[in-house]
Amino acid sequence: MTTILRLPGEPDQLTLPALLLRNAEDHGDLPALSWRASADDEGWTTLTWHEVRRETAALAAGYSALGVERGEQVLMMMGNRPEHWLSDLALTHLGAVPVTVYGTAAPEQTAHIARHSRARFAVVEGAGERERWEPLLADPTVPLEKIVVVEPDAAGPHLSYGSLRATGDRLRSEEAFDKAWREIRAGDPLTVVYTSGTTGDPKAVPLTHHSVVVNALALDQVVELPDHVEHICYLPFAHIAERMLGIYLPVFRASHVHLCADTAAVAVTARTLHPAQFFGVPRVWEKLAASVQAALAGLPEEQRTAIETAGATAREHVACRERGEQPSAELEAAYRAAKDTVLDPVLSLAGFERLVWTASASAPMPLDVVRFWAGFGIVIMDAWGLTETVGVFTTNSPSAFRLGSVGRPLEGLELRIAEDGEILVRGATVFAGYLRADGTVEKALDEDGWFPTGDIGRVDDDGYLWLTDRKKEMIITSTGKNVSPALVENTLKEHPLIGQALVHGDGRSYLVALLVLDTEMAPAWAAARGIEGDPLTSPEVQEEIARAVEAANARLNRTEQIKRYRLLTREWGPETGELTPSLKLRRRVIRDQYGEMLDALYAGDGA
């Protein structure tokens, strides 16, 4: 398991460049960064930690020649590709502040970030991104001066990344590179993350080297991983989760990052790499579970029965550990046999048989999804945190977990629940405030250092945090009752045919819902019952959805129950605007888009 790596200085004085130098000196020949040149390329290109630092030095010289100065923000809009990852480190070594902008950001959001950050330079991927940024060069309210384009055939009149890299290679000076990064202090900004937000303009959250290192140290106290573990990097770098998992923690741990530029290729990449760790937001785990369920549905009854029996043993083993008990010798032996002979062969088809750490965050995880994976011996370590807390604030761990909770606070962090149920947090990783356009910080903490997170939750007697919902997303019915939409939506989604759900009813006397048919599970479900044609138009599917809603309502109190619903087939996503880049519902967008449909669900009854 994890070996404690040499820290190149006192923990409260460490910076990311100091850790990268440590990696080059102590682990220089180990793989650091791998990527595929194209989606259909079966081979990986890999840089060692020594090569990463050399490449970082060349790029730092190139960006310096471009005119990048210490302390200024540099914007980037690229996918998970080496130019993005390496540029981030290079800019950091100059004392500049790399800022990734979501590729799905609306034009007005991009303009807001460019204006607010006062950035003079933007590094973009290709022609599509270049065309989105070019109008900002002519906008007098935006200080943008130059655009660097990564794909060589898309640069047009702008500077190509290749030219910048060649200039840096020619001007590279180890003395200048060393001098620049050694002037950086732990309290200096490492990045600014603009929150994706479900409403309003993105807010700028400045994060320091110190807060990131403190978070990494605390995580390593509860996370047990093999040395130099691999990480599949596929979430946007604009999200704090992938910044930590895909850049900062790998540098801190000297681990191995595999860049996955296409999120649709994550499952294929996992089957290729057979990773020891995997992180997915809840929607990713839901889709993976649906894929496995669909595959299992097509197996002969004898195999399905064997898997169900093995799964029951695995869940019993997990339940024993969840209670903090040591499994009996008989249970341990039965579980190992079930894993070796039945469960791991199934998991190997997905590349998941080597997993020792699986995690999720960003939104409440449906409990049925957690229990599904527990049936394979996989305990998803649900965590919770915000951009404002450098990501993880609470987490479960293999030695202490509660399925459905988001765990307990990391070492040195505190939380409490306000009278209205809002979660308040305090500690070294909590930011001081939001960055204003003039460079000053808008204070976000109260006089005692507490930050109101906007999340609603409760803490049980053992100190585990249980999320309820976002404070601003709570539904208040016309009768004055408070309803958590996430609770109702997750209950509805426990049926495998329901892939997504939105509950609506603020100011109304009852709730209605939009349900999205799971496009992976529905064909398998229909085929297993000999149903032909489009599942959406199938009376059997419609009847099953009705039974699913009825079953969900039976588990909810009267205020939470769904009276009417509509079934949709087009899945919601970031590209079409209904989800944030981290796959959370943008409720206002969905309500606006389906407003007439939602109103029709209330038509004729005066609700």
HUGI-V646079 format. One line per field, one symbol per residue. phi: phi as a letter, one per 30 degrees, with the letter a starting at -180 (. if undefined). burial: # if it has 16 or more other ideal C-beta (glycine too) atoms within 10 Angstrom, else .. A space follows every 10 residues. Layout:
BEGIN
phi=???
burial=???
END
This chain:
BEGIN
phi=.dcdddcdkd edcdbddddd dedddcbedd dcbbacdadc ddcccbcddd ddddddddde ddddddjdce icdbcbbbdd bddddddedd ddddidbdbc cedcddeddd dddddddhdc bbcbdbddde ddceeddcdd dcdecbcccd dddcdhdcdd eedddddddd cebddddddd ddddcedddc abcdedicbi ddcccdbced dddedddddd dcccbddhdd bdcbddddce dddddcbddd ddchccccdb dcddcddddd ddchdcbacb dedddddddd dddddddcde eddedddddd dddddddddd dddicdeddd dddddddddd cbddeddddc icdcdcbbbb ajaededdde dedddciccd ddbblbedch idcbadbeca bbdjccicdd eicbbbcded jddcbaldcd ddldddddjd cdeccddcid cddiccabcd dcidccdcad edcdccddci dcbddddddd dddddddcdb abcbldicda cbbcccdddd deddddddci dcideddded dedddddddd ddddccdedd dccbabcccd ddaddcjdcd ecicdcdddd dddceddddd dcdibid
burial=....#..#.. ...####### ####..##.. ######.... ......#### ########## ####.#.#.. .######### ########## ########## #####...## #######.## ######..## .##..#.... .#.#..#### #..##..### #####.##.. .#....#..# #..#.#.### ######.#.. .######### ########## .##.#..### ########## ########## ########## #.#..#..## ..#.#.#### ########## .###..#... .....##..# #.###.##.# ##....#... ...##..##. .###.##..# ########## ######..## ########## ########## #######..# ########## ..#.#..... ########## #####..... ...##....# #.#.###.#. ...##.#### #.###.#... ..######## ########## ######.#.# ########.# ##.###.... #...#..#.. #..##..##. .##..#..## #####.##.. ##.#...### #######.## ..##...#.. ##....#
END
